[in-house]
Amino acid sequence: MADSGASAIPAAHASSGDWRRVTGWLLGTAAMLYLLGLGFLLAVDPYDTGRTGLLGKRGLPEQLPHSANASRARDPHFDSAIFGNSHVQLLKPERLDALTGLRFVNLMMPGSYPSDQLDTLRWYLTVQKHPRAVVIGADEFWCFETDTERSSVFPVWLYAPDFARYLGGLASYHNLRWSLKRLAYLRSGRGGIRPDGYWDYTGMFAPSGPRADALRRSLEEPSPYRANASGRFPALDRLAHLVRRVPAETAIILLRPPAYHTAIPAPDTPAGRIVASCRERMREIAASHPRARLLDLFGPSPESNDPDNFYDWFHFRDGLAVAIERQIVAALRETEPSAAASGPPPGGARP
């Protein structure tokens, strides 16, 4: 019995050593696979950010603008950009191009908040050193008392200014799948994103039938305006900081998109006073840059009273989009040095 017990001790020690070797091998293999996978992601650059990438080709397969805009923003074909959410979605780059001689890309993101748009603007100013014009759709979300809300699908890491944060977000199975999709797209050349970012949402709204009738009736119901008792507009404060980074030769249009009249608060109400204070803060930001203008279309006008101009309170139809584009062009002309020398621009405009 003593001999049997003594022989069991070396066996136990051998088993423990084997487990340590197996564990070490597994950890080493996992680390090697992780580094290989990360190297593959860096080589493919699945969202075409230009941070890394060894493929030497531009372009992405079809995907949401929240990620695709990281590539669109750095496209050297474009020298001007539109920022915002779906409230500026119908602004069409090719129409603005024809009217201005500039080359616009629409970097809007449906359902996005100012924080998402500010991150995209910061990225744009990093990868485009000398943009000619920037249009920022500053809707009612910019007047909230907080700037922490974000779209659930906006990849914050993708637009992060520091590479370490970008690298931490890149390392995922989801992005590995997008790397494979990008490789397939670059091979076939089919199914890519629209380079100028234009996305017509008309198909989302029924042109006729019960749903269209219900949408039209809902226009006449007042839209509640979100309270802001703080008197502060932190998203606009962050925008003011970014505007200081915009080159002096770049034109900036702060666009207050139009809304149907039932979504516009009366001036003598608490909501109306928030609108007025927010508008004044935007004017201050515009005044801080030599070529910035506030194009304020959020207010009573013949266009805001016409239900044929809107699908809902804030989503306008293409006919009104064309009129807004003309107002953007006029505001851009006001920013030109020759126009500035002739006198101050008017305070606001209507389509």
C-alpha positions as CSV (number, residue, x, y, z in Angstrom):
1,M,0.0,0.0,0.0
2,A,2.9,2.4,0.8
3,D,4.5,1.7,-2.6
4,S,1.2,2.4,-4.3
5,G,0.7,5.8,-2.5
6,A,4.2,6.9,-3.2
7,S,3.9,6.2,-7.0
8,A,0.7,8.3,-7.1
9,I,2.6,11.5,-6.1
10,P,4.7,11.9,-9.3
11,A,1.6,11.2,-11.4
12,A,-0.2,14.1,-9.8
13,H,2.8,16.4,-10.4
14,A,3.0,15.3,-14.0
15,S,-0.7,16.0,-14.5
16,S,-0.4,19.5,-13.1
17,G,2.5,20.3,-15.4
18,D,0.6,19.0,-18.4
19,W,-2.3,21.4,-17.6
20,R,0.1,24.3,-17.3
21,R,1.5,23.5,-20.7
22,V,-1.9,23.1,-22.3
23,T,-3.1,26.4,-20.7
24,G,0.0,28.2,-21.9
25,W,-0.5,26.8,-25.4
26,L,-4.2,27.8,-25.5
27,L,-3.4,31.3,-24.3
28,G,-0.5,31.7,-26.7
29,T,-2.7,30.5,-29.6
30,A,-5.5,32.8,-28.6
31,A,-3.1,35.8,-28.5
32,M,-1.6,34.9,-31.8
33,L,-5.1,34.6,-33.4
34,Y,-6.1,37.9,-31.9
35,L,-3.0,39.6,-33.3
36,L,-3.5,38.0,-36.7
37,G,-7.1,39.1,-36.7
38,L,-6.2,42.6,-35.6
39,G,-3.6,42.8,-38.3
40,F,-6.1,41.7,-40.9
41,L,-8.5,44.4,-39.7
42,L,-5.8,47.1,-39.9
43,A,-4.8,45.9,-43.3
44,V,-8.3,45.9,-44.8
45,D,-9.5,49.0,-43.0
46,P,-13.2,47.8,-43.1
47,Y,-14.7,51.3,-43.0
48,D,-12.1,53.0,-45.3
49,T,-11.0,55.5,-42.7
50,G,-7.5,55.9,-44.2
51,R,-5.9,55.4,-40.7
52,T,-4.3,52.2,-41.9
53,G,-5.0,49.9,-44.8
54,L,-2.8,48.2,-47.4
55,L,-5.3,47.6,-50.2
56,G,-4.7,50.9,-52.0
57,K,-8.4,51.1,-53.0
58,R,-11.2,53.4,-51.9
59,G,-14.9,52.5,-51.4
60,L,-17.3,50.6,-49.2
61,P,-20.2,48.2,-49.6
62,E,-23.7,49.5,-48.9
63,Q,-24.1,50.4,-45.2
64,L,-25.7,53.0,-42.9
65,P,-24.2,56.5,-43.2
66,H,-23.3,56.4,-39.5
67,S,-20.3,54.2,-40.5
68,A,-20.0,55.0,-44.2
69,N,-19.4,58.7,-43.5
70,A,-16.0,58.0,-42.1
71,S,-15.0,57.2,-45.7
72,R,-17.2,59.8,-47.4
73,A,-15.7,62.6,-45.3
74,R,-12.2,62.0,-46.5
75,D,-13.1,61.6,-50.2
76,P,-10.9,64.1,-52.1
77,H,-13.5,64.4,-54.8
78,F,-15.7,66.6,-52.4
79,D,-14.7,70.0,-51.0
80,S,-17.8,70.9,-49.1
81,A,-20.1,69.0,-46.7
82,I,-23.6,68.9,-45.1
83,F,-24.0,67.7,-41.5
84,G,-27.2,66.8,-39.6
85,N,-29.9,64.2,-39.3
86,S,-32.8,63.3,-41.5
87,H,-34.1,66.9,-41.1
88,V,-31.6,67.8,-43.8
89,Q,-31.6,64.5,-45.6
90,L,-33.2,65.7,-48.8
91,L,-30.7,68.4,-49.5
92,K,-29.2,67.1,-52.7
93,P,-25.4,67.6,-53.3
94,E,-25.6,67.6,-57.1
95,R,-28.1,70.4,-57.1
96,L,-26.0,72.5,-54.8
97,D,-22.9,71.6,-56.9
98,A,-24.7,73.0,-60.0
99,L,-25.6,76.2,-58.3
100,T,-22.3,76.9,-56.6
101,G,-19.5,75.2,-58.5
102,L,-18.6,73.4,-55.2
103,R,-18.6,69.7,-54.7
104,F,-20.9,68.7,-51.8
105,V,-21.2,65.5,-49.8
106,N,-24.2,65.0,-47.5
107,L,-22.9,63.5,-44.3
108,M,-26.3,63.4,-42.6
109,M,-27.2,60.5,-40.4
110,P,-30.9,59.6,-39.8
111,G,-31.8,59.5,-36.1
112,S,-28.5,61.1,-35.0
113,Y,-28.0,63.6,-32.2
114,P,-25.7,66.6,-32.1
115,S,-23.0,64.6,-30.3
116,D,-22.9,62.2,-33.2
117,Q,-22.8,65.0,-35.7
118,L,-20.1,66.9,-33.8
119,D,-17.9,63.8,-33.8
120,T,-18.4,63.5,-37.6
121,L,-17.6,67.2,-38.1
122,R,-14.5,66.9,-36.0
123,W,-13.4,63.9,-38.1
124,Y,-14.2,65.8,-41.3
125,L,-12.0,68.8,-40.1
126,T,-9.2,66.3,-39.4
127,V,-9.2,64.6,-42.8
128,Q,-10.2,67.6,-44.9
129,K,-7.7,70.4,-44.2
130,H,-9.2,73.1,-46.4
131,P,-12.9,72.6,-47.0
132,R,-14.6,75.3,-49.0
133,A,-18.0,75.2,-47.3
134,V,-19.8,73.5,-44.4
135,V,-23.5,73.4,-43.8
136,I,-24.7,72.3,-40.4
137,G,-28.3,71.4,-39.9
138,A,-28.9,72.8,-36.4
139,D,-32.4,71.6,-35.6
140,E,-34.3,71.6,-32.3
141,F,-32.1,68.9,-30.8
142,W,-29.3,71.4,-30.6
143,C,-31.4,73.4,-28.1
144,F,-31.6,70.6,-25.5
145,E,-30.1,71.0,-22.1
146,T,-27.9,68.0,-22.5
147,D,-25.5,66.9,-25.2
148,T,-25.0,63.3,-24.0
149,E,-27.7,61.6,-26.1
150,R,-26.5,59.5,-29.0
151,S,-27.9,57.3,-31.8
152,S,-27.7,53.6,-30.8
153,V,-26.1,52.8,-34.1
154,F,-23.4,55.5,-34.2
155,P,-19.9,54.0,-33.8
156,V,-18.2,56.5,-31.5
157,W,-14.9,54.7,-31.7
158,L,-14.8,55.0,-35.5
159,Y,-14.5,58.8,-35.3
160,A,-12.4,58.9,-32.2
161,P,-9.4,61.3,-32.5
162,D,-7.1,59.0,-30.6
163,F,-5.9,55.8,-32.3
164,A,-6.0,53.7,-29.2
165,R,-9.7,54.2,-28.8
166,Y,-10.2,53.5,-32.5
167,L,-8.1,50.3,-32.2
168,G,-10.2,49.1,-29.2
169,G,-13.4,49.5,-31.1
170,L,-12.0,47.9,-34.3
171,A,-11.2,44.6,-32.6
172,S,-14.5,42.8,-32.9
173,Y,-16.1,39.9,-34.8
174,H,-18.7,42.4,-36.3
175,N,-15.9,44.4,-37.9
176,L,-14.2,41.2,-39.2
177,R,-17.4,40.4,-41.1
178,W,-17.4,43.9,-42.6
179,S,-13.8,43.4,-43.6
180,L,-14.8,40.4,-45.6
181,K,-17.7,42.3,-47.1
182,R,-15.4,45.1,-48.1
183,L,-13.0,42.7,-49.8
184,A,-15.9,41.1,-51.7
185,Y,-17.1,44.6,-52.8
186,L,-13.7,45.7,-53.9
187,R,-13.4,42.5,-56.0
188,S,-16.8,42.9,-57.6
189,G,-17.3,46.7,-57.7
190,R,-21.0,46.2,-57.2
191,G,-23.3,47.3,-54.4
192,G,-21.3,50.2,-53.0
193,I,-22.4,53.2,-51.1
194,R,-23.5,56.3,-52.9
195,P,-20.4,58.6,-52.7
196,D,-22.2,61.9,-52.2
197,G,-24.3,60.5,-49.3
198,Y,-27.7,61.5,-50.8
199,W,-30.6,59.3,-49.5
200,D,-34.1,60.1,-50.6
201,Y,-36.5,59.2,-47.8
202,T,-39.6,59.8,-49.9
203,G,-40.2,56.0,-50.2
204,M,-40.5,55.9,-46.4
205,F,-43.7,58.0,-46.5
206,A,-46.7,56.5,-48.3
207,P,-47.6,58.7,-51.3
208,S,-51.3,57.8,-50.9
209,G,-53.7,55.7,-48.9
210,P,-54.6,55.5,-45.2
211,R,-51.1,56.0,-43.9
212,A,-50.6,59.1,-46.0
213,D,-53.9,60.4,-44.9
214,A,-53.0,59.8,-41.2
215,L,-49.7,61.6,-41.6
216,R,-51.4,64.6,-43.1
217,R,-54.0,64.7,-40.3
218,S,-51.2,64.5,-37.7
219,L,-49.6,67.6,-39.1
220,E,-52.4,69.6,-37.6
221,E,-51.8,68.3,-34.1
222,P,-49.3,70.5,-32.1
223,S,-45.9,69.0,-31.6
224,P,-44.6,69.2,-28.0
225,Y,-41.3,71.2,-27.7
226,R,-38.8,69.7,-25.3
227,A,-38.3,71.8,-22.2
228,N,-34.9,73.4,-21.3
229,A,-35.0,75.3,-18.0
230,S,-31.3,75.5,-17.7
231,G,-30.8,78.3,-20.2
232,R,-27.7,76.5,-21.5
233,F,-27.1,74.8,-24.8
234,P,-24.1,72.5,-24.3
235,A,-24.2,71.1,-27.9
236,L,-23.9,74.6,-29.2
237,D,-21.0,75.3,-26.8
238,R,-19.1,72.3,-28.3
239,L,-20.0,73.5,-31.8
240,A,-18.5,76.9,-30.9
241,H,-15.2,75.2,-30.0
242,L,-15.1,73.3,-33.3
243,V,-16.0,76.4,-35.3
244,R,-12.7,77.9,-34.0
245,R,-10.9,75.0,-35.8
246,V,-12.6,75.8,-39.2
247,P,-10.2,77.7,-41.5
248,A,-11.0,81.3,-42.0
249,E,-11.5,80.8,-45.7
250,T,-14.2,78.1,-45.2
251,A,-17.8,79.3,-45.5
252,I,-20.0,78.0,-42.6
253,I,-23.8,78.0,-42.8
254,L,-25.7,77.2,-39.6
255,L,-29.0,76.1,-41.0
256,R,-32.1,76.1,-38.8
257,P,-34.3,73.7,-40.9
258,P,-37.9,74.6,-41.4
259,A,-40.8,72.9,-39.6
260,Y,-44.5,72.8,-40.1
261,H,-46.2,75.6,-38.2
262,T,-47.8,73.3,-35.5
263,A,-44.2,72.4,-34.4
264,I,-43.2,76.0,-34.0
265,P,-43.8,77.4,-30.5
266,A,-45.4,80.8,-30.0
267,P,-42.9,83.5,-29.0
268,D,-44.7,84.3,-25.7
269,T,-44.5,80.7,-24.4
270,P,-41.7,79.0,-22.4
271,A,-40.9,76.9,-25.4
272,G,-40.8,80.1,-27.6
273,R,-38.3,81.7,-25.3
274,I,-36.1,78.6,-25.5
275,V,-36.2,78.9,-29.3
276,A,-35.3,82.6,-29.1
277,S,-32.4,82.0,-26.7
278,C,-31.1,79.1,-28.8
279,R,-31.3,81.2,-31.9
280,E,-29.3,84.0,-30.2
281,R,-26.6,81.5,-29.2
282,M,-26.4,80.4,-32.9
283,R,-26.0,84.0,-33.9
284,E,-23.1,84.4,-31.5
285,I,-21.4,81.3,-33.0
286,A,-21.9,82.6,-36.5
287,A,-20.4,86.0,-35.5
288,S,-17.3,84.3,-34.2
289,H,-16.2,83.2,-37.7
290,P,-15.4,85.6,-40.6
291,R,-17.4,83.5,-43.1
292,A,-20.2,82.1,-41.0
293,R,-23.9,82.9,-41.4
294,L,-27.0,81.8,-39.6
295,L,-29.8,80.7,-42.1
296,D,-32.8,80.6,-39.8
297,L,-35.8,78.9,-41.4
298,F,-37.4,77.7,-38.2
299,G,-40.3,80.1,-37.8
300,P,-43.6,81.2,-39.3
301,S,-43.6,81.6,-43.1
302,P,-45.9,80.8,-46.0
303,E,-43.9,77.6,-46.5
304,S,-44.4,76.4,-42.9
305,N,-48.1,76.8,-43.3
306,D,-48.4,74.7,-46.4
307,P,-49.0,71.0,-45.6
308,D,-47.9,70.1,-49.2
309,N,-44.3,71.0,-48.1
310,F,-44.1,68.4,-45.3
311,Y,-44.5,64.7,-44.7
312,D,-44.5,65.2,-40.9
313,W,-43.6,68.1,-38.6
314,F,-39.9,68.1,-39.5
315,H,-39.5,66.1,-42.7
316,F,-40.0,68.3,-45.7
317,R,-40.7,67.3,-49.3
318,D,-38.4,67.7,-52.2
319,G,-40.0,70.9,-53.5
320,L,-39.2,72.7,-50.3
321,A,-35.7,71.1,-50.3
322,V,-35.0,72.8,-53.6
323,A,-36.1,76.2,-52.2
324,I,-33.9,75.6,-49.1
325,E,-30.9,74.9,-51.4
326,R,-31.4,78.2,-53.1
327,Q,-31.4,79.9,-49.7
328,I,-28.1,78.1,-48.8
329,V,-26.6,79.3,-52.1
330,A,-27.6,82.9,-51.3
331,A,-26.2,82.6,-47.8
332,L,-22.9,81.2,-49.2
333,R,-22.7,84.2,-51.5
334,E,-23.1,86.5,-48.5
335,T,-20.0,85.0,-46.9
336,E,-17.8,85.9,-49.9
337,P,-15.3,88.6,-49.1
338,S,-16.7,91.0,-51.7
339,A,-20.2,90.6,-50.2
340,A,-18.9,91.1,-46.7
341,A,-17.2,94.3,-47.8
342,S,-20.5,95.8,-49.0
343,G,-22.2,95.5,-45.6
344,P,-23.6,93.1,-43.0
345,P,-25.9,90.3,-44.2
346,P,-29.6,90.3,-43.3
347,G,-30.4,88.5,-40.1
348,G,-32.5,85.7,-41.4
349,A,-34.1,84.3,-44.6
350,R,-37.0,82.4,-45.7
351,P,-37.3,79.9,-48.6
